[in-house]
């Protein structure tokens, strides 16, 4: 069992868990173990059911950045965080440990996936500070290398070049947190917004801290992919296409396909759709997260899934 932190960090309650979307739970022979591999606390198991040990989990949210099906997602609505950051010229994003030194917070910055970072750099303007001043002493400090790796990858592939530049600040002395400037009208508007946001967080925590249940046949595009699609829709054609080549997949059927529609049933995101039961399914690229379950499930071995950039 990990040492108890002297300051608050995350916990299992920061996760929303949906068993029916876990790939090994949907198909026992699925090889997906992304969440298990990335968890620094060995808190996750998928042998029979997807389980997160509350005694080990410290809520670093790294598992939410790699789960391709939405079985593990953060409980906190990212749109609320994004709306708060938009109000500040040079905003600061922190975690629950740096609440007093940030304009918006997440349970842990380890939950900032590629999709979240792309949304930030293409939705905000100016400079966004990531307050990492408490990360070294935090039980979730292992997330720092992962976050740094994601920022470097976005810079190297050119997808992170947007209207906003992300700056990481590890020394609190170097941190400059700006506050929203309010006139009378904007004060009441902001106050009302805070009330709604607080109510949303309370309702969210009350209703979703436990495992979420849904039917196996229910299709849903995971939140990370929804966020990416919203970012793409707001971008001009050229940068949007460039991001698409790095974060989308292409699927092809070989002549062995018998049009059994089994892949349609197994796909958790609705990326495969039946239009004619005698024909091969239709592929919806914007719904696909590249989980690969259709490839593993296909009895005819007729499906090839590859990154769009290939």
C-alpha positions, -999 to +999 in steps of 0.1 A: +000+000+000+014+034-009+023+060+017-005+083+025+002+118+011+005+148+035-013+170+010-043+160-011-037+143-044-060+122-065-078+090-059-098+063-076-129+086-073-114+108-100-120+080-124-152+070-142-150+033-149-172+016-175-168-022-175-187-029-208-162-007-227-131-025-216-117-044-245-107-076-226-142-076-210-158-073-244-136-100-259-116-123-236-088-128-262-081-091-266-045-083-259-052-047-247-034-040-214-025-003-220-039+008-186-021-019-167+012-011-184+011+026-177-001+025-141+029+033-118+011+019-087+001-015-102-035-006-092-053-019-123-062-054-133-082-067-163-080-105-158-117-111-153-131-076-149-116-042-151-107-033-115-089-003-099-076-010-064-087+021-043-059+013-018-032+017-045-047+042-069-036+078-063-055+093-092-026+102-115-050+096-144-023+082-167-046+053-175-072+077-190-046+090-215-041+056-231-075+038-228-088+037-264-124+028-256-135+051-228-135+024-202-114+047-180-121+084-182-118+113-158-148+124-138-141+161-142-156+178-173-127+193-193-150+219-210-155+236-176-117+239-171-113+252-207-140+279-202-122+292-170-089+294-188-104+313-217-112+342-194-076+350-186-050+365-209-022+344-195-039+316-177-025+290-153-036+254-151-029+234-120-040+204-099-058+201-066-025+207-048-020+241-065-056+252-064-046+286-049-021+292-076-041+285-107-070+298-127-084+263-133-075+229-119-077+192-128-074+163-103-039+156-117-021+170-147-011+135-156-046+133-172-036+157-199-036+135-230-024+145-265-060+153-272-063+176-242-030+194-251-041+198-287-074+214-275-055+238-253-030+250-279-056+254-306-084+268-284-065+293-262-043+323-272-011+336-257+007+315-231-007+288-208+013+280-177+012+245-163+018+248-126+041+218-118+055+234-086+042+207-063+047+177-086+081+165-074+069+160-039+036+144-050+029+107-050+019+111-086+053+126-096+059+097-121+034+114-144+059+143-151+080+122-175+049+112-194+036+147-196+070+160-208+071+133-234+037+143-248+046+179-250+078+170-268+060+147-292+035+174-302+064+198-308+083+173-329+054+164-351+043+200-355+007+194-343+014+215-311+019+247-330-012+267-324-025+300-311-013+292-276+021+282-263+023+259-233+049+268-207+057+244-177+066+261-144+083+239-118+093+267-094+065+285-076+087+317-074+087+319-112+049+315-113+028+346-122-009+339-118-032+365-134-067+370-121-098+377-141-106+414-143-143+419-136-166+449-141-201+448-125-217+429-153-189+404-158-188+399-120-224+386-119-219+367-151-188+350-136-205+344-103-234+327-120-209+306-141-191+295-109-223+285-093-233+263-123-197+249-125-198+240-088-232+224-091-219+204-121-189+192-101-211+181-071-235+163-094-207+147-113-189+135-082-222+122-067-234+103-097-202+090-113-178+081-085-190+045-087-186+023-117-208+033-146-230+007-161-240+005-198-252-021-222-226-040-242-243-030-275-243+007-266-219+027-289-202+058-277-172+078-290-148+082-260-144+117-246-108+121-258-118+114-294-148+138-290-125+165-278-102+159-307-131+160-332-142+194-318-107+207-321-105+196-357-138+212-366-126+245-354-094+245-373-086+256-409-083+228-434-045+225-435-036+222-398-067+200-393-056+176-420-021+175-404-035+166-370-058+140-386-028+122-402-012+118-367-043+109-347-066+090-370-066+055-385-075+038-418-092+005-421-094-019-450-112-052-456-095-080-476-113-103-500-117-128-472-144-106-456-176-126-454-197-095-443-207-113-411-210-079-393-192-093-362-168-064-362-197-040-361-211-057-329-177-057-312-166-021-319-173+000-288-172+034-305-195+029-335-166+033-360-181+004-380-217+006-392-239-018-411-256-003-442-263-035-460-259-069-443-247-084-475-219-059-479-188-050-459-195-025-430-189+012-435-159+027-417-164+060-398-129+074-393-139+101-369-153+075-345-123+053-346-096+054-318-075+026-332-083+002-304-079-028-328-106-049-313-122-054-347-089-069-360-086-093-331-123-103-332-125-110-370-128-147-376-119-142-413-087-122-405-100-098-431-093-065-414-063-043-415-060-012-393-032+012-395-023+048-386-035+073-412+000+087-416+012+054-430 
